[in-house]
Amino acid sequence: ASILEASYPRTETRKSVEILLYAVGIILMAIAIAVSIALHEVGHLVPAKLFNVRVPQYMIGFGKTVFSFRRGETEYGFKAIPLGGYISMIGMYPPSPAEVKEHHEEGHSGSTSPFASMAEEARAADAERMKPGDENRLFYKLPVLKRMVIMLGGPTMNLLIGVVCTAVLICGFGTAQVTNKVSAVSECVPSVNVTHDSISYGECTDKSTPSPAKAAGVQVGDRVVAVNGTQTGSWEAVSSAIRAAGSHPSTLTVERNGQRLDLSVTPVEMIRPISDGKGQYARAADGSIATTRGGFVGVSPSSELVPGSITEVPAMVGDTLSRVGTSMLSLPQRVWDLAVTLVTGGERSAESPVSVVGVSRIAGEVTATDRIDVKAKAAMLVSLVANMNLMLFAFNLIPLLPLDGGHVLGALWEGVRRFFARLTGRKDPGPFDPVKLLPLTYVVAGAFIVMSIILIVADIVKPITLF
C-alpha cells in the first residue's frame, strides 16, 4: 500500500491502475481457460489421429465459427461461445439395426416415432460427413481399448496440467504457512450471522464497539510472541490462548521494531467457526458449519509462502480431487440453493460454486489487490489454474453422455457384452450405440446449460470476493 501511495498519490490514478490490473487478471485467466480447453481437446485429437480416425474439426468454443484454418483433413478454429470445445470424429454412431437389415431385406419401413426420427437425424448427420475411403476410419469400429484411450485423453490432459501447476505451486512458490505476525486489526467487534451454510460478520459503524486489539494498541506488523506469559511460536498457539482466555483480561506480548511490548487486552466472547485444518470450515453432524464460543481480540495472522518438496505434490493433488469429488456430489443442490438466493435476494455463500466468469473475476481481484505482494498473486493464479483443471478432470469423468466419462462407460459396457457373448457362444451384440441414449444425453446437456446460466448470472450479479 505504501508503494502505491508513493507512486500513485491521486485517488483517480490509483483507481485507474486497479482497473487495469483487474483487467489483466481477467485476461490472464481467460487465456489459461482457453489453453486448458485447447489442451483437453488435443488429448482427444492426438490419439484419434494415431488410431487413424478421421477428424474433420478441432474447435474451441461452440456456436458460430469466428476464425478457422485447415491443416490436412482437419479444420482448426474458434467459435463464438467460449464455454468448452470439441473435436468431431467420423463414425461416432454405428448403423441402426434397421440399416443393417436393409442390406439383406427389401421394402423395410422404419419407425415413425419421435425418438426414432431423432435417432435417424443424428445418424444421417454423422453419415453426411463420411467420404469415400472412410469405411475403415470410423470411431465406432475401433477396439474398445482404443476408444477409451481417445475419450480419456482429454481428462488426462487436464490432470497433467493440474499436477504440473501444483508442482510449480509447491516447489516454486511454496504453500502458505500461517505465522504469528499480525496482518490486520479489526476496527470493531462485529455482529455475527450464522446460517446452515455460511457465517458472516456485520460492518463497523460509528456506534460499533472498538475491537479489543484496536483498543489495546495492537498494530499491523506486530509479532505476537506470548499470551499471558506463555510463549506462542505459531498462530495456532496464539489463537488457542486467546480462545482459552474467554472474556478475562489478558496480556499480549508483541515484538515491534525490535522491541517487546506488553499490551493489556480484554477479549470479547463471540461465536467463531471451527476450521478443519485445510482452509475450510469444519462441519457438524447435520452438515452445518461447526461453531464454538471463544475469546475474540480482532487480529488476523499473516502468511508466508514456504517452498516444499516434489513428494508433497501427489498428496495435495489427491486432497484437491477428494474435495472436488465431494463438492460435485452436492453440486445440483448447491446450484439450486444459489438460484433461490438469486430469486430471493439473499446472501451468497462463499462456498457456492462458480463459473468461468467467477474464476476470471477472482483472478482479476487477485491481480488488482494491494494486500498481497506480486509473488503471492502469482501463486494464487497458479493455484486457480491447478484447481480448475483438476475440477475439469473429475467433471469430465462423470459417466453420463455427452461427457467423456459417458463414452468410456459405453465402451466398457460394449466390451462386457461382447465378452459374455463369446463366453456363452451367443451372437456378437455389436458396438455400443450412443444414439439409443440421445434423450438422456439431451436432458444431461440441458441440465448443464441451465446450471451454467445460473452460475454465470450469479457471478455477475452476486460475485464472490476474496478481499
C-alpha positions in Angstrom: 0.0 0.0 0.0 2.9 2.4 0.8 4.4 1.8 -2.6 1.1 2.6 -4.3 0.8 5.7 -2.2 4.2 6.9 -3.3 3.8 6.0 -7.0 0.1 7.0 -7.4 -0.7 9.7 -4.9 -4.0 10.6 -6.6 -7.1 8.5 -5.9 -8.1 8.7 -9.6 -4.8 7.4 -10.8 -4.8 4.5 -8.2 -8.3 3.6 -9.3 -7.3 3.5 -12.9 -4.3 1.3 -12.0 -6.6 -1.1 -10.1 -9.0 -1.3 -13.0 -6.1 -2.0 -15.4 -4.7 -4.7 -13.1 -8.2 -6.2 -12.7 -8.5 -6.4 -16.5 -5.0 -8.0 -16.7 -6.1 -10.7 -14.2 -9.3 -11.5 -16.2 -7.3 -11.7 -19.4 -4.7 -14.0 -17.9 -7.3 -16.3 -16.6 -9.2 -16.3 -19.9 -6.0 -17.3 -21.6 -5.4 -20.0 -19.0 -9.0 -21.3 -19.5 -8.6 -21.3 -23.3 -5.3 -23.1 -23.1 -6.8 -25.7 -20.8 -9.7 -26.3 -23.1 -7.4 -26.4 -26.1 -5.0 -29.0 -24.5 -8.0 -31.0 -23.4 -9.1 -31.4 -27.0 -5.5 -32.1 -28.0 -5.7 -35.0 -25.6 -8.6 -36.4 -27.7 -7.1 -35.3 -31.1 -3.7 -36.9 -30.9 -4.8 -40.5 -30.1 -7.7 -40.2 -32.6 -5.2 -39.4 -35.4 -2.7 -42.0 -34.2 -5.5 -44.6 -34.5 -6.4 -43.3 -38.0 -9.8 -41.9 -37.2 -10.6 -39.0 -39.5 -11.2 -35.8 -37.5 -12.9 -33.1 -39.7 -12.9 -30.4 -36.9 -11.0 -29.3 -33.9 -12.8 -26.3 -32.3 -12.5 -24.2 -29.2 -16.0 -22.9 -28.2 -19.5 -23.5 -29.5 -21.9 -21.8 -31.9 -20.8 -19.7 -34.9 -17.2 -20.1 -36.2 -15.3 -16.9 -35.6 -11.9 -17.9 -37.1 -10.6 -21.1 -38.6 -7.9 -22.6 -40.9 -7.3 -26.0 -42.4 -4.3 -28.3 -42.0 -4.6 -31.5 -43.9 -8.1 -33.0 -43.4 -8.8 -31.1 -40.2 -10.3 -27.6 -39.7 -9.0 -25.8 -36.6 -10.7 -22.8 -35.2 -12.5 -20.8 -32.6 -16.3 -20.4 -32.1 -18.3 -17.6 -30.6 -19.3 -19.1 -27.2 -16.0 -19.9 -25.3 -17.6 -22.3 -22.9 -15.8 -25.5 -24.0 -14.6 -27.2 -27.1 -14.8 -30.4 -29.1 -13.3 -32.5 -31.9 -15.6 -34.1 -34.4 -14.7 -37.7 -35.3 -16.2 -39.7 -38.2 -18.3 -42.7 -37.3 -19.4 -41.8 -33.8 -22.7 -43.7 -34.3 -22.9 -47.2 -35.7 -25.6 -48.0 -38.2 -29.0 -48.8 -36.8 -30.3 -52.4 -36.8 -32.8 -51.2 -39.5 -30.0 -50.0 -41.7 -28.1 -53.3 -41.3 -31.3 -55.2 -42.1 -31.9 -53.1 -45.3 -28.7 -54.7 -46.7 -30.4 -58.0 -46.6 -34.1 -57.3 -47.0 -36.2 -55.2 -49.4 -39.1 -53.0 -48.5 -38.2 -52.3 -44.9 -40.1 -49.4 -43.4 -38.6 -47.5 -40.4 -40.3 -46.4 -37.3 -42.1 -43.0 -37.3 -41.8 -42.4 -33.5 -40.3 -39.0 -32.4 -37.4 -40.8 -30.8 -36.7 -42.8 -33.9 -36.8 -39.7 -36.1 -34.4 -38.0 -33.7 -32.0 -41.0 -33.9 -32.2 -41.2 -37.7 -31.4 -37.5 -37.9 -28.4 -37.9 -35.7 -27.2 -40.9 -37.8 -27.8 -39.0 -41.0 -25.8 -36.0 -39.8 -23.0 -38.3 -38.9 -23.2 -40.1 -42.2 -23.1 -36.9 -44.2 -19.6 -36.2 -43.1 -18.3 -39.5 -44.4 -16.2 -39.6 -47.6 -15.0 -42.5 -49.8 -12.2 -44.3 -48.0 -13.6 -43.6 -44.5 -15.1 -47.1 -44.2 -12.1 -48.3 -42.0 -11.6 -44.9 -40.3 -14.7 -44.9 -38.2 -14.6 -44.3 -34.4 -17.1 -47.0 -33.5 -15.1 -49.6 -35.4 -12.1 -49.1 -33.1 -11.4 -51.7 -30.4 -12.8 -50.8 -27.0 -9.4 -50.0 -25.5 -8.5 -47.5 -28.3 -11.8 -45.8 -27.9 -11.3 -45.5 -24.2 -7.8 -44.1 -24.8 -9.2 -41.4 -27.1 -12.0 -40.4 -24.7 -9.7 -40.4 -21.6 -7.1 -38.4 -23.4 -8.9 -35.1 -22.7 -9.4 -35.5 -18.9 -5.9 -36.9 -18.6 -4.5 -33.7 -20.2 -6.4 -31.7 -17.5 -5.0 -33.9 -14.8 -1.4 -33.4 -16.1 -1.9 -29.6 -16.2 -3.3 -29.7 -12.7 -0.3 -31.8 -11.5 2.3 -29.6 -13.2 0.7 -26.4 -11.8 0.5 -28.0 -8.3 4.2 -28.9 -8.6 5.1 -25.3 -9.6 3.0 -24.0 -6.7 4.6 -26.2 -4.1 8.2 -26.3 -5.3 8.4 -22.9 -7.0 6.2 -20.6 -4.8 5.5 -22.7 -1.8 2.4 -23.2 0.2 1.0 -20.6 2.6 2.1 -21.1 6.2 0.3 -19.1 8.8 2.6 -17.1 11.1 2.2 -15.3 14.4 2.6 -11.9 12.7 -0.4 -9.6 12.6 -1.7 -8.8 9.1 -4.9 -6.9 10.1 -6.5 -5.4 13.1 -10.3 -5.3 13.3 -11.8 -1.8 13.8 -14.7 -3.1 15.9 -16.4 -6.1 17.4 -18.6 -7.3 14.6 -22.1 -8.8 14.8 -22.2 -12.4 13.7 -24.8 -14.0 11.5 -24.6 -17.9 11.2 -26.7 -19.9 8.8 -26.6 -23.6 7.8 -24.1 -22.9 5.0 -22.4 -19.6 5.8 -21.1 -17.3 8.6 -20.9 -13.6 8.0 -19.9 -10.5 10.1 -21.6 -7.1 10.2 -19.7 -4.0 9.1 -18.4 -1.5 11.5 -20.3 1.7 12.2 -19.8 4.8 14.3 -21.7 3.1 17.1 -19.7 -0.1 17.0 -17.5 -1.1 19.9 -13.8 -0.9 19.1 -12.2 -4.3 18.9 -10.1 -5.3 22.0 -6.9 -5.3 19.8 -7.7 -1.8 18.5 -8.3 -0.5 22.0 -5.1 -2.1 23.2 -3.0 -0.6 20.5 -2.0 -3.7 18.5 -0.6 -2.7 15.1 -0.2 -4.4 11.8 3.2 -5.9 11.6 3.4 -6.8 15.3 4.5 -10.4 16.1 2.6 -12.0 19.0 5.3 -13.9 20.9 3.4 -14.6 24.1 -0.1 -14.6 25.7 -0.3 -14.2 29.4 3.4 -15.1 29.6 3.0 -18.3 27.6 5.3 -18.3 24.5 3.4 -18.5 21.2 5.7 -19.6 18.4 2.8 -20.2 16.0 -0.6 -18.6 15.2 -2.3 -21.7 16.4 -0.8 -21.2 19.8 -1.9 -17.5 19.8 -5.5 -18.4 18.7 -5.8 -21.2 21.3 -4.5 -19.0 24.1 -7.0 -16.2 23.2 -9.9 -18.6 23.0 -9.0 -20.1 26.3 -8.9 -16.6 27.9 -12.6 -16.2 27.2 -13.5 -12.7 28.3 -10.8 -12.4 31.0 -8.2 -9.6 30.8 -5.0 -10.9 29.2 -1.6 -9.7 28.3 -0.3 -9.8 24.7 3.4 -9.6 24.3 4.3 -8.4 20.9 7.6 -7.6 19.0 7.6 -4.3 17.3 10.6 -2.7 15.6 12.9 -5.0 17.6 11.3 -4.3 21.0 9.0 -6.3 23.1 5.8 -4.6 24.4 3.2 -5.9 26.8 -0.3 -4.8 25.8 -3.3 -5.3 28.1 -6.3 -6.7 26.2 -9.8 -7.9 27.3 -11.2 -10.4 24.8 -14.9 -10.5 23.9 -16.7 -13.8 23.8 -18.4 -14.4 20.4 -19.3 -17.3 18.1 -16.4 -18.5 15.9 -16.3 -21.0 13.1 -14.2 -24.1 13.6 -11.5 -24.7 10.9 -11.0 -28.2 9.5 -7.2 -27.5 9.3 -7.3 -27.4 5.4 -8.6 -23.8 5.0 -12.3 -24.9 5.1 -15.0 -24.7 7.7 -15.5 -27.9 9.7 -19.0 -29.3 9.5 -21.3 -30.6 12.3 -23.1 -33.9 12.1 -26.1 -32.3 10.3 -23.8 -30.7 7.7 -24.0 -27.2 9.0 -20.9 -25.1 9.8 -19.4 -26.1 13.1 -19.0 -23.2 15.6 -17.8 -22.6 19.1 -17.7 -19.7 21.6 -14.4 -18.2 22.4 -12.5 -15.0 23.0 -12.3 -12.5 20.2 -9.5 -9.9 20.1 -9.6 -8.7 16.5 -6.3 -9.7 15.0 -5.7 -11.6 11.8 -2.5 -13.6 11.0 -0.2 -13.1 8.1 1.0 -16.0 6.0 4.3 -16.7 4.2 5.0 -18.9 1.2 7.3 -21.8 2.2 8.6 -23.9 -0.7 8.1 -27.6 -0.3 9.2 -30.9 -1.9 8.0 -32.6 -5.1 7.0 -35.5 -2.9 4.2 -33.3 -1.5 2.5 -33.0 -4.9 0.6 -36.3 -5.0 -0.9 -35.7 -1.6 -2.1 -32.2 -2.5 -3.5 -33.4 -5.8 -5.3 -36.2 -4.1 -6.7 -33.9 -1.4 -7.9 -31.5 -4.1 -9.5 -34.3 -6.1 -11.2 -35.6 -3.0 -12.7 -32.1 -2.2 -13.7 -31.7 -5.9 -15.4 -35.2 -5.8 -17.3 -34.3 -2.6 -18.4 -31.0 -3.9 -19.7 -32.5 -7.2 -21.9 -34.9 -5.3 -23.8 -31.9 -3.9 -23.5 -29.7 -7.0 -27.1 -29.9 -8.1 -28.3 -28.9 -4.6 -25.8 -26.1 -4.3 -26.8 -24.7 -7.7 -30.4 -24.9 -6.6 -29.7 -23.0 -3.4 -27.8 -20.4 -5.4 -30.8 -20.0 -7.7 -33.0 -19.5 -4.7 -30.6 -16.9 -3.4 -30.7 -15.0 -6.7 -34.5 -15.0 -6.7 -35.0 -14.1 -3.0 -32.1 -11.6 -2.9 -30.3 -13.5 -0.1 -26.6 -13.5 0.7 -24.5 -15.8 -1.4 -22.4 -18.4 0.4 -18.7 -18.0 -0.1 -18.6 -21.8 -0.7 -21.0 -21.8 -3.6 -19.8 -23.0 -7.0 -18.6 -20.5 -9.6 -18.5 -20.5 -13.4 -15.6 -19.5 -15.6 -16.9 -15.9 -15.2 -16.5 -16.2 -11.4 -13.0 -17.7 -11.7 -12.0 -14.9 -14.0 -13.4 -12.3 -11.6 -11.5 -13.8 -8.8 -8.3 -13.7 -10.8 -9.0 -10.0 -11.5 -9.4 -9.3 -7.9 -6.2 -11.1 -7.0 -4.1 -9.1 -9.5 -5.8 -5.8 -8.5 -5.5 -6.0 -4.7 -2.6 -4.3 -2.8 -3.0 -6.6 0.2 -0.6 -9.2 -1.1 2.7 -9.0 -2.9 3.4 -10.0 -6.5 4.7 -13.4 -5.6 1.6 -14.3 -3.6 -0.6 -13.1 -6.5 1.3 -15.3 -9.0 0.9 -18.2 -6.6 -2.8 -17.7 -6.2 -3.3 -17.5 -10.0 -1.3 -20.8 -10.5 -3.4 -22.3 -7.7 -6.6 -21.3 -9.5 -5.4 -22.9 -12.8 -4.4 -26.1 -11.0 -7.8 -26.4 -9.2 -9.7 -25.5 -12.3 -8.0 -28.3 -14.3 -8.4 -30.9 -11.6 -12.1 -30.0 -11.4 -12.3 -30.4 -15.2 -10.6 -33.8 -15.0 -13.1 -35.0 -12.4 -16.1 -33.4 -14.0 -15.4 -34.9 -17.5 -15.2 -38.4 -15.9 -18.9 -38.3 -14.8 -20.3 -41.4 -16.5 -23.0 -39.6 -18.4 -23.3 -38.7 -22.0 -22.3 -36.3 -23.6 -19.3 -36.2 -21.2 -16.2 -38.2 -21.8 -17.0 -40.5 -18.9 -20.3 -41.4 -20.6 -18.4 -42.6 -23.7 -15.9 -44.5 -21.6 -18.7 -46.3 -19.8 -20.4 -47.1 -23.1 -17.2 -48.6 -24.4 -16.8 -50.7 -21.2 -20.4 -51.9 -21.5 -19.8 -53.0 -25.1 -16.6 -54.9 -24.0 -18.5 -56.6 -21.2 -21.4 -57.6 -23.5 -19.1 -58.9 -26.2 -17.0 -60.9 -23.7 -20.1 -62.7 -22.2 -21.4 -63.3 -25.8 -18.2 -65.0 -26.7 -18.2 -66.9 -23.4 -21.7 -68.2 -23.9 -21.4 -68.8 -27.6 -24.1 -66.2 -28.5 -24.1 -63.8 -31.4 -22.0 -60.7 -31.2 -24.3 -57.9 -29.8 -22.5 -55.3 -31.9 -21.0 -51.9 -30.9 -22.3 -49.6 -28.2 -24.9 -47.2 -29.8 -24.9 -43.7 -28.2 -28.0 -42.8 -30.3 -30.1 -45.0 -28.0 -29.3 -42.7 -25.2 -30.0 -39.4 -27.0 -33.0 -38.4 -24.9 -30.9 -38.8 -21.7 -28.0 -37.0 -23.4 -30.2 -34.1 -24.2 -31.5 -34.0 -20.6 -28.0 -34.0 -19.2 -26.7 -31.4 -21.6 -29.8 -29.2 -20.9 -29.2 -29.5 -17.2 -25.6 -28.5 -17.6 -26.6 -25.5 -19.7 -29.2 -24.4 -17.1 -26.6 -24.8 -14.3 -24.1 -22.8 -16.3 -26.5 -20.0 -16.8 -27.4 -19.8 -13.1 -23.7 -19.7 -12.1 -22.8 -17.1 -14.7 -25.7 -14.8 -13.7 -24.7 -15.3 -10.0 -21.1 -14.4 -10.8 -22.2 -11.2 -12.5 -25.0 -10.2 -10.0 -23.6 -11.6 -6.7 -19.9 -12.3 -7.3 -17.8 -14.0 -4.6 -15.0 -11.7 -3.4 -11.8 -12.7 -1.6 -10.7 -9.3 -0.2 
